[in-house]
Amino acid sequence: MNRLQNINKIISMNFAYLILAHKNPGQLGRLVKNLLSENIFVFIHIDNKTDEKPFRALLAGYDHVIFCKRRITVKWGGFSVVEATVSLMETMFANMEIPDYVHLLSGQDFPLKNQMQIASFFKQNMGRNFIELETLPRSGWYRGGMDRIEYDWFVDQLGYTKSKQLTDYQKPKSFLPEIIPCGGSQWWSLTGDCVAWLYCQCRDGNRLYDFYKHTFCADEMIFQTMLYDSPYKSSLINTNLKKLEWLDGGTKLHIWKYSDINVLKGTPKLFARKFDETVDSKVLEEVEDFLSQPLSIKNHPSVSVVMAMYNAEKYLKECIESVLCQTFADFEFIIVDDGSNDDSIPIAERYKDPRIKLIKNRHIILKCFILVVCSDPTPLKNKSTYNQFNKAKEIVKKNHKIYLLNSIYNMGV
């Protein structure tokens, strides 16, 4: 077991990755191998139009990789995408206990953080459900997405073009009473309990499930609408944790290339979409390379976190792990001991993370507990962030006993 797998075992997060795939067996194999770690299962649905054999051959021998037996012929925009997702849920619950988190990915996604960082993030955010969600009408969608639910669509039966033509002869219909329609990206990271609840709703006879069978792009609405009217509403965080860029007014996704590598390295997002090895395979090689490297390999990291400690054994483990668990990894962590005579130093020394530098002093009563120094000016180019930073700086000048300086780096969630 390598170091990252060992740390992930200590973190003890059980994950299930649900993957919808239809092309590029080699690329899917790379994705899966970069997801697998201790306590992780991967479930794969291959579009029924695609020959499954090359995919199975590449991933043969992996105990925690399971293919769906119930395969769906998927058509973009059709309810078949939802059916394929439900097939993944069905396969997952038939093969494992309810996991801590379930992540829905495409076969053309790729992680931007290693499994230790991903597990650490979700441990810090345990109980939160990450799904892009907005009530309809939604900004950025044609007619706010209302045409998707106001007419009957038959994409799986007739294809998009003929189904769209039929809507010209229909009168708009009303949505379900007392239910608020919602929409967003089809990809999500949800708690296992939340997915179990969704799976129970996805049955013939459920009025929401039945209603969405004849809508357009139901996969971008049905789970959002169900969760907005669920016991999990208060836990919803409006993001899918993916780095992606839309082109042509939101109708086409940018395919990441080697020239985008600095963008991919610099984002706090956990995953990125969309990659295509037939367009640019070098970018995947570069991402794999920085995922396999130590968390801080530069001579001058972008951020230095300086923390003073004195007889802090009671809270030290939690404090150190809260810093190490950040998805932004390009920092050094300088811990300055102020002459502790309890177990603070032994606790700090147990951490073998190369970013940690432990300095031992005699007791001199250090005033500032945590200081964050940013050597990369990029975050400060944003005007609102710059103003926030200056306000915090003024507070520090006037108040030398300050305990915590707020972070100017965020996940955008």
GIFENQUI-V191969 format. One line per field, one symbol per residue. phi: phi as a letter, one per 20 degrees, with the letter a starting at -180 (. if undefined). psi: psi as a letter, one per 40 degrees, with the letter a starting at -180 (. if undefined). A space follows every 10 residues. Layout:
BEGIN
phi=???
psi=???
END
This chain:
BEGIN
phi=.fffffffff fldedcddce cbblgfffff gffeefafmc dcdcddgffd fegfffffdf nefedcefee edfecgnefg ffffffffgg fffecbfgff ccdecefdeb fdcfffffff ffffdgnedd bfbbfefdfn dglmnfffde cedcffednf ffffffffdd egdeeffmde fcbrffebcc fgffffffgf fecgofffff fffccdlgfe cfffffffdc fegfefdfad mdebcedlmn dbefefcgfe fffffefefe ccbcdbffeb effffffgff feegfcdefc ffcdddcebb ldgfdfgfff ffffefffde bdceddedmf ddegfgffff edfffecddd dffclfeefc cdddedfgge ffffffffff fffffffecf dgebdffddb emd
psi=hidddddddd dfhhihhhhh ieigdddddd dddedhahfh ihhhhhheei hdddddddei ehdehhihdg ihhhhheied dddddddddd ddeeeiihid ihhhiieeii ieiidddddd ddddfheihh hhhhiihhhe ihfeedddee ihifdddeid dddddddeei ihiiihiehh iiiaieiihi iddddddddd dgihdhdddd dedfihfdee ddddddddfi eedeehhgie fihihiiffe eihhhhidee dddddeieid iihiihdedh edddddddde deiidheidg idhhhhhiih ffddeddddd ddddeidheg iihhhhhffi eaeddddded heheehhhhh iiheghdhdh hhhhehedde dhdddddddd dddddddege eidhhiiehi ef.
END
